Amino acid sequence: MSTGRKISLAIACMVIAFMVAAVFVGPRLVQLNQYRSDVVSYIEQQTGRRVEIGRLALSIVPVIAIRVDHFAIGSAPGFPAGNWLVVRRIDARLDFSALLHGQIVIRALKLEQPVLDLFSDQQGHWNFQIGPPRGPVQIPPDDPPPFIIQGIIKLTLDQGDIAARELQPNRQAGPSVWNASGLSLNLGRISAAELNAVSGAAPPTLTSSPSATSRELSSSTTGELHIRLLRVSNLEATQVETSVQVSPSEVRLGSLHFRFYGGQGQGAISLLLGAPAPHYQAQIQLAGVEIAGVLAQFPSARGQMTGTLSGQATFSGSGHNSEGQQGQGALMVHQGTWPKLELEPNLVQLLKLAKLGSSSANLARFSLISADWRLAAGVITVTKLHIADQGAVVDSSGTVDLMRDGRLDFQGDLRMPARQNALSNLLAGITGGRFHGNTIDVPFVVNGTAKKPALGLRATAHSGSPF
């Protein structure tokens, strides 16, 4: 064997030996966990928040990767004690070329079973916002400048749970506004500006020209979000799937699809982050929803209506100002019942004797309810309410004041089949009814509250008497 071949063979053996040592021995030589307390102190100093780390591990083959077992970070001062984020395990793969330029670019960051417990107060502050550093980082003069985090190429959250609550005036935790369980998220290309915009931290300062890898990061990121169960107030949606677009000033959920009480929904939601309190805009469409299942989630409305709901709506507003919520839309309910429209038995007999209405004379069973509405300043204005069954039609309009226990103020007309005779003419005179061929229009008003409506006559001497 020639000398050159012997040298080449020796070098190859040395490379193989080094690789084997790196794989099996290298991770053990870099005992990163012994620096755990120093890492905790550094993060606490830079964020102003309490930090917990269970264990740290570093591997260098085949890529530089850091593993964190149990990571937790505490809430901002002024919020209930506890952690706003707890993660069972974090795996981060770093970019080697970025490290050579004094920058940290995370090529892949995976959070397993993260639990986020989020609070917001009346001023729009959140418990996850990062505070100012507790003091300057002491770096020896001869040491190189500190590393700067530039961003994340790919972020994955697996089987997470998130809950958002509002802080009460007494600084106690309020009920959950919304929560999501079984959450999986995939995002790509998250810049440091986006991370800082959400956390409230100052943007990083570059100490050198950006590497080619850090230039892969952009000012916005896109991805996909899947939620097994989403609960907003008393309502639940399942199998939620949506695209996600994140920028420093806005989070957009597009192509939103979900299952909702036997039906399905779709739409889009955007959350504007620039204002002191986040501002939202939403567009939702529903189809095939069993309204009895929706109302069953509210004790005061349980059993009040059945039928199949469809419609569309748009909403906008701030999370802390209920009076500032705005919305509009249209809805329809097909083939259902509304027990509150059940007529008194004696009145039913009187209508039959007067040959008014259908043979059933049961307004509580309808074929269609349709309504056009808008919401502003805590008041729902129904510009058009139409109720139809085989024997009667109701056309009405009015308001529901949400700021006054759902106070009602409606007026309209009930149209039903009629034959003119002495008794029907007498009833028409009492009720203010007007004959139109083979039908009669009876004017009415509805007052009271949504829980206890009061039906009466309109524009007659007997106005206010029960109809």
Secondary structure as the mmCIF struct_conf table of DSSP 4:
data_model
#
loop_
_struct_conf.conf_type_id
_struct_conf.id
_struct_conf.beg_label_comp_id
_struct_conf.beg_label_asym_id
_struct_conf.beg_label_seq_id
_struct_conf.end_label_comp_id
_struct_conf.end_label_asym_id
_struct_conf.end_label_seq_id
HELX_RH_AL_P HELX_RH_AL_P1 THR A 3 PHE A 24
TURN_TY1_P TURN_TY1_P1 VAL A 25 VAL A 25
HELX_RH_AL_P HELX_RH_AL_P2 GLY A 26 LEU A 29
BEND BEND1 VAL A 30 VAL A 30
HELX_RH_3T_P HELX_RH_3T_P1 LEU A 32 TYR A 35
HELX_RH_AL_P HELX_RH_AL_P3 ARG A 36 THR A 47
BEND BEND2 GLY A 48 ARG A 49
STRN STRN1 VAL A 51 SER A 59
BEND BEND3 VAL A 61 VAL A 63
STRN STRN2 ALA A 65 GLY A 74
HELX_LH_PP_P HELX_LH_PP_P1 SER A 75 ALA A 76
TURN_TY1_P TURN_TY1_P2 PRO A 77 GLY A 78
BEND BEND4 PHE A 79 PHE A 79
BEND BEND5 ALA A 81 GLY A 82
STRN STRN3 ASN A 83 LEU A 94
HELX_RH_AL_P HELX_RH_AL_P4 PHE A 96 LEU A 100
TURN_TY1_P TURN_TY1_P3 HIS A 101 GLY A 102
STRN STRN4 GLN A 103 SER A 120
TURN_TY1_P TURN_TY1_P4 GLN A 122 GLN A 123
BEND BEND6 GLY A 124 GLY A 124
STRN STRN5 TRP A 126 TRP A 126
TURN_TY1_P TURN_TY1_P5 ASN A 127 PHE A 128
HELX_LH_PP_P HELX_LH_PP_P2 GLN A 129 PRO A 133
BEND BEND7 ARG A 134 GLY A 135
TURN_TY1_P TURN_TY1_P6 PRO A 141 ASP A 142
BEND BEND8 ASP A 143 ASP A 143
HELX_LH_PP_P HELX_LH_PP_P3 PRO A 144 PHE A 147
STRN STRN6 ILE A 148 LEU A 167
HELX_LH_PP_P HELX_LH_PP_P4 GLN A 168 GLN A 168
TURN_TY1_P TURN_TY1_P7 PRO A 169 ASN A 170
BEND BEND9 ARG A 171 ARG A 171
STRN STRN7 ALA A 173 SER A 191
HELX_RH_AL_P HELX_RH_AL_P5 ALA A 192 SER A 199
TURN_TY1_P TURN_TY1_P8 GLY A 200 GLY A 200
HELX_LH_PP_P HELX_LH_PP_P5 ALA A 201 PRO A 204
BEND BEND10 THR A 207 SER A 208
HELX_LH_PP_P HELX_LH_PP_P6 SER A 209 SER A 211
TURN_TY1_P TURN_TY1_P9 ALA A 212 THR A 213
HELX_RH_3T_P HELX_RH_3T_P2 SER A 214 GLU A 216
BEND BEND11 SER A 219 SER A 219
STRN STRN8 THR A 221 VAL A 232
TURN_TY1_P TURN_TY1_P10 SER A 233 ASN A 234
STRN STRN9 LEU A 235 SER A 247
TURN_TY1_P TURN_TY1_P11 PRO A 248 SER A 249
STRN STRN10 GLU A 250 PHE A 260
TURN_TY1_P TURN_TY1_P12 TYR A 261 GLY A 262
STRN STRN11 GLY A 263 LEU A 272
BEND BEND12 GLY A 274 ALA A 277
STRN STRN12 HIS A 279 GLU A 290
HELX_RH_AL_P HELX_RH_AL_P6 ILE A 291 LEU A 295
TURN_TY1_P TURN_TY1_P13 ALA A 296 GLN A 297
BEND BEND13 PHE A 298 PHE A 298
TURN_TY1_P TURN_TY1_P14 PRO A 299 GLY A 303
BEND BEND14 GLN A 304 GLN A 304
BEND BEND15 GLY A 307 GLY A 307
STRN STRN13 THR A 308 SER A 318
TURN_TY1_P TURN_TY1_P15 GLY A 319 HIS A 320
HELX_RH_3T_P HELX_RH_3T_P3 SER A 322 GLY A 324
STRN STRN14 GLN A 326 THR A 337
HELX_RH_3T_P HELX_RH_3T_P4 PRO A 339 LEU A 341
HELX_LH_PP_P HELX_LH_PP_P7 GLU A 342 GLU A 344
HELX_RH_AL_P HELX_RH_AL_P7 PRO A 345 LEU A 353
TURN_TY1_P TURN_TY1_P16 ALA A 354 LYS A 355
STRN STRN15 LEU A 356 LEU A 356
BEND BEND16 GLY A 357 GLY A 357
BEND BEND17 SER A 359 SER A 360
TURN_TY1_P TURN_TY1_P17 LEU A 363 ALA A 364
STRN STRN16 ARG A 365 ALA A 376
TURN_TY1_P TURN_TY1_P18 ALA A 377 GLY A 378
STRN STRN17 VAL A 379 ALA A 388
BEND BEND18 GLN A 390 GLY A 391
STRN STRN18 VAL A 393 ASP A 401
HELX_RH_3T_P HELX_RH_3T_P5 LEU A 402 ARG A 404
TURN_TY1_P TURN_TY1_P19 ASP A 405 GLY A 406
STRN STRN19 ARG A 407 PRO A 417
STRN STRN20 ALA A 418 ALA A 418
BEND BEND19 ASN A 421 ASN A 421
HELX_RH_AL_P HELX_RH_AL_P8 ALA A 422 THR A 431
TURN_TY1_P TURN_TY1_P20 GLY A 432 GLY A 432
STRN STRN21 ARG A 434 HIS A 436
TURN_TY1_P TURN_TY1_P21 GLY A 437 ASN A 438
STRN STRN22 THR A 439 GLY A 448
STRN STRN23 THR A 449 THR A 449
BEND BEND20 ALA A 450 LYS A 452
STRN STRN24 PRO A 453 LEU A 457
BEND BEND21 ALA A 459 THR A 460
TURN_TY1_P TURN_TY1_P22 ALA A 461 GLY A 464
BEND BEND22 SER A 465 SER A 465
STRN STRN25 PRO A 466 PRO A 466
#
